[in-house]
Amino acid sequence: MKKLIIPAFLAVVALANAEELKLSNYILNTSFSGDARVKYEMDSYDGTTSDSDFFTTRLRLNTATKINDNFSFGSRLRFQKEPIGNDTDGTVSLQRLYMDYKTGNHSIRVGRMGSPLYLLNDMLIDTNVEGFAYSTKFNNTQLKAGFLLRNAKTTTETSDENSIIYAQGVQTIKIGENKLVVEASAYSEDNKEASPKSQAEKAFTLGAEYTQNLTGPIQMAQVKGQYIMTDADDDNSGYSAGLVIGSKEIKEKGSWQGIAEYKSLEKNGFIYVNSDTKLDQKIAKIGAIAYVAPNTNLEVTYEMYDYVPSSKDDKNVLSTTLNYTF
């Protein structure tokens, strides 16, 4: 039944705005964007798993269509192939298809979307979900709430057996030309899958992100951190910390950013539906992004994954990625 709610709602909106949805209006009011990526990755393992290296490619096409002053639609189509050199077939997926309604300081998004949350990292929630997201803003405070369907653990299909209700408050504090953002969030997940039964169902996060504007070659420095606690009986917490320095934006010759991140999660310190492991995790990441041509940047990262207990091999990942946006 839950699967029918979103398509039915979109159909009602389309009928109510039939005049604006004429094909000619659709074409004139649609903008297109996207990005292309080529990535080379080397994985090395501390254990019995064989080391590997491979190329992947990805193309994403986005559309944004304005229906009237209140309604708009968006979509994202993804073409991906990995790894190159093997017999793996490429995949095509409709990553996003959503409707936006905005009036005053209020907005609603319904459909398949990117994460509607203000995220400091990927601790808690998938980046592509389906459902209903509400947001409102007054002064420097933003409030978010919604109901989301999550991907099933063993497939890429959404399922009404996996859903999450969330509420989030985001406060932005201006300190001269600098900025402090504080977030507090609460989550409740309904996971009826047979396994894992011990998975946490409720979680709370508290995080902060401070951006300091500078002068000279280093234009900005940003530090961020987040803490999570779930309702699991034990091993139920985690934290992350990160640092970004460099240019404010990577849009011109000589612009760059350096990044360093660390994340520590106990085995029940998250409520991922897609997680394939019930292990303590410690992940460290360092990297750099640099401008190489108009709309093109090069990113190099090194990640270290440490799992406890050692039923899963630790691994190190070195990746080089060329990104082009249009």
C-alpha positions in Angstrom: 0.0 0.0 0.0 2.8 2.5 0.9 4.3 2.0 -2.6 1.1 3.4 -4.1 1.0 6.6 -2.1 3.7 8.5 -3.9 2.7 7.7 -7.5 -1.0 8.5 -6.6 0.0 11.9 -5.1 2.1 12.8 -8.2 -0.8 11.9 -10.5 -3.2 14.1 -8.5 -0.8 17.1 -8.7 -0.3 16.5 -12.5 -4.1 16.5 -13.1 -4.6 19.7 -11.0 -1.9 21.4 -13.1 -2.8 20.0 -16.5 -2.8 23.4 -18.2 0.8 24.1 -17.1 1.9 20.5 -18.1 1.4 21.0 -21.8 4.4 19.6 -23.7 5.4 23.0 -25.1 5.5 24.4 -21.6 7.4 21.4 -20.3 10.2 21.8 -22.9 10.5 25.6 -22.5 10.7 25.4 -18.7 13.1 22.5 -18.4 16.8 22.9 -17.7 19.4 20.1 -18.0 22.6 19.4 -16.1 24.8 16.5 -15.2 28.2 15.1 -14.5 30.6 12.4 -15.9 33.2 10.5 -13.9 36.1 8.2 -14.6 37.6 6.5 -11.5 40.6 4.2 -11.0 40.7 2.3 -7.7 43.2 0.1 -6.0 42.0 -2.1 -3.1 44.5 -3.9 -0.8 43.5 -6.2 2.0 45.1 -7.4 5.3 44.0 -11.0 5.2 42.9 -13.7 2.7 41.0 -11.4 0.3 42.9 -10.8 -3.0 44.0 -7.3 -3.8 42.3 -5.7 -6.8 42.4 -2.7 -9.1 39.8 -1.5 -11.6 38.3 1.4 -13.5 34.7 2.6 -13.2 32.7 5.1 -15.3 29.5 7.0 -14.5 27.3 9.5 -16.3 24.4 11.3 -14.6 21.8 13.4 -16.4 19.6 15.8 -14.4 16.4 17.6 -15.4 14.6 20.4 -13.6 11.2 21.5 -14.8 9.3 24.5 -13.5 5.5 24.0 -13.8 4.5 27.3 -12.1 5.6 29.5 -9.1 4.8 26.7 -6.7 5.3 23.4 -8.4 8.4 21.8 -10.1 9.7 18.4 -11.0 13.2 16.9 -11.0 14.9 13.7 -12.2 18.2 12.0 -12.4 19.2 9.2 -14.7 22.4 7.3 -14.0 24.5 5.2 -16.4 27.3 3.3 -14.7 29.7 0.5 -15.6 32.1 -1.1 -13.2 34.6 -2.6 -13.3 36.0 -1.9 -16.9 37.9 -4.9 -18.2 35.7 -7.5 -16.8 32.4 -8.9 -18.1 30.3 -6.7 -15.8 27.4 -5.2 -17.7 26.6 -1.5 -17.4 23.6 -0.4 -15.4 21.0 2.2 -16.0 18.9 3.5 -13.1 16.4 6.2 -12.4 18.0 7.6 -9.3 15.7 10.5 -8.7 12.1 11.4 -9.8 10.4 13.9 -7.5 8.0 16.8 -7.2 8.7 20.0 -5.3 6.0 22.3 -3.9 7.1 25.6 -2.4 5.2 28.5 -0.8 6.7 31.1 1.4 9.2 29.6 3.7 7.7 26.1 3.4 8.7 23.4 0.9 7.6 19.8 0.3 9.4 17.2 -1.8 7.7 13.9 -2.8 9.2 11.0 -4.7 12.6 9.4 -5.2 15.2 12.0 -4.0 18.7 12.6 -2.6 18.9 12.7 1.2 16.7 15.6 2.4 18.8 16.0 5.5 21.6 18.4 6.3 24.4 15.8 6.5 27.9 16.2 7.9 28.8 12.7 6.6 27.3 9.4 5.6 27.0 8.0 9.1 23.3 7.3 9.1 21.2 7.5 6.0 21.5 6.5 2.3 22.0 9.2 -0.3 19.0 8.1 -2.4 15.7 7.4 -0.8 12.0 7.6 -1.6 9.2 9.3 0.4 8.0 12.6 1.7 10.2 15.5 3.0 9.1 18.7 4.5 11.3 21.8 5.3 10.6 25.2 6.7 12.9 28.1 7.5 12.6 31.2 9.7 15.5 33.6 10.3 18.6 31.3 10.7 16.7 28.2 11.7 15.7 25.4 9.5 13.3 22.5 10.5 13.0 19.3 8.5 10.8 16.3 8.9 9.6 13.4 6.8 8.9 9.8 6.1 11.2 7.8 3.9 11.3 4.3 2.4 14.7 2.7 2.5 16.4 0.2 0.1 16.0 -3.4 1.2 19.2 -5.0 2.6 19.6 -7.6 -0.2 18.3 -5.7 -3.2 18.2 -2.2 -4.8 14.4 -2.0 -4.6 12.7 0.1 -2.1 10.3 -1.8 0.2 7.6 -0.8 2.7 9.3 -3.3 5.1 12.0 -0.6 5.6 10.9 2.9 6.5 12.3 5.8 8.6 10.7 8.8 10.2 13.0 11.7 10.9 13.0 15.2 12.4 15.9 17.6 12.2 16.7 21.1 13.4 19.5 23.1 11.8 20.7 26.4 13.3 23.1 28.7 11.4 25.1 31.2 13.4 27.0 34.0 11.7 30.2 35.1 13.4 31.4 38.0 11.4 32.3 36.6 8.0 32.4 33.1 9.5 29.7 30.5 10.0 28.8 27.9 12.6 26.1 25.3 11.7 24.6 23.1 14.5 22.3 20.2 13.8 20.3 17.9 16.0 18.3 15.0 14.6 16.1 12.1 15.7 15.2 9.0 13.7 12.9 6.1 14.1 13.2 3.1 11.7 10.7 0.4 11.0 12.7 -2.7 9.8 10.6 -5.8 9.5 13.3 -7.8 7.7 14.1 -11.2 9.3 17.8 -10.2 9.7 19.3 -8.5 11.6 16.9 -8.6 14.5 19.3 -6.8 16.8 19.6 -3.8 14.5 18.9 -0.4 16.2 15.5 1.2 15.5 16.0 4.7 17.0 18.9 7.1 16.8 19.8 10.6 17.8 22.6 12.7 16.3 24.2 16.0 17.3 26.7 17.7 15.0 28.5 21.0 14.3 30.3 22.5 11.4 32.4 25.7 11.6 33.8 27.5 8.6 36.5 30.1 9.0 37.3 32.5 6.1 40.9 33.2 5.5 43.1 35.2 3.1 46.0 34.0 0.9 46.4 30.6 -0.7 44.2 29.0 2.0 40.9 30.8 1.6 39.0 28.8 4.2 39.2 26.2 6.9 36.3 24.0 7.9 36.1 21.7 10.9 33.1 19.4 11.6 32.1 16.7 14.0 29.1 14.5 14.8 28.0 12.1 17.5 25.4 9.4 17.2 23.6 7.2 19.7 21.0 4.5 19.0 18.6 2.5 21.2 20.5 -0.8 20.8 21.4 -2.5 24.1 25.2 -2.2 23.7 27.8 -1.0 21.2 25.4 1.7 20.3 27.4 4.9 19.6 29.8 6.5 17.1 31.4 9.8 16.2 33.1 11.5 13.3 35.5 14.4 12.8 36.6 16.2 9.6 38.8 19.0 8.3 38.7 20.8 4.9 41.2 23.5 3.9 41.8 25.3 0.7 39.8 27.3 -1.8 36.2 28.2 -1.1 35.2 26.8 -4.5 37.0 24.7 -7.1 36.0 26.7 -10.2 39.2 28.4 -11.5 42.9 27.7 -12.1 44.9 27.2 -9.0 41.9 26.3 -6.8 42.1 23.3 -4.5 40.9 21.6 -1.3 42.5 19.2 1.1 40.4 16.9 3.2 40.9 14.7 6.3 38.2 12.6 7.9 37.9 10.0 10.7 34.8 8.0 11.6 34.4 5.4 14.4 31.2 3.4 14.7 30.3 0.6 17.1 28.5 -2.3 15.5 25.1 -1.1 16.6 25.9 2.6 16.3 24.0 3.2 13.1 20.7 2.3 11.5 21.7 1.6 7.9 19.4 -0.8 6.2 22.0 -1.4 3.5 24.9 -2.2 5.9 26.4 -5.6 5.1 28.3 -5.9 8.3 27.7 -6.0 12.1 31.2 -5.0 13.1 32.9 -2.1 14.8 34.3 0.2 12.1 37.0 2.7 12.1 37.5 4.6 8.8 40.2 7.2 8.1 40.4 9.2 4.9 42.8 11.8 3.5 42.6 13.4 0.0 42.8 16.4 -2.2 40.8 17.9 -5.0 42.2 20.3 -7.6 41.0 22.3 -10.7 42.4 20.9 -14.0 40.2 22.5 -16.6 36.8 24.4 -16.9 34.2 22.3 -15.1 36.7 19.6 -14.5 38.5 18.6 -11.3 40.8 15.7 -10.2 40.4 14.0 -6.8 42.8 11.7 -5.1 41.9 9.9 -1.9 43.3 7.3 0.4 41.0 5.4 2.8 41.8 2.9 5.6 39.1 0.6 6.9 39.6 -1.2 10.2 37.0 -3.8 11.3 36.6 -5.4 14.7 36.4 -8.4 15.2 38.5 -9.5 12.3 35.9 -11.7 10.6 36.1 -9.2 7.7 39.5 -8.2 6.3 40.7 -4.7 6.8 41.4 -2.8 3.6 43.1 0.2 2.2 41.7 2.0 -0.9 43.5 4.4 -3.1 41.4 6.1 -5.8 41.9 8.7 -8.5 38.8 10.3 -9.9 38.3 12.7 -12.8 35.0 14.6 -12.6 33.4 16.8 -15.2 30.2 18.8 -14.7 27.9 20.4 -17.3 
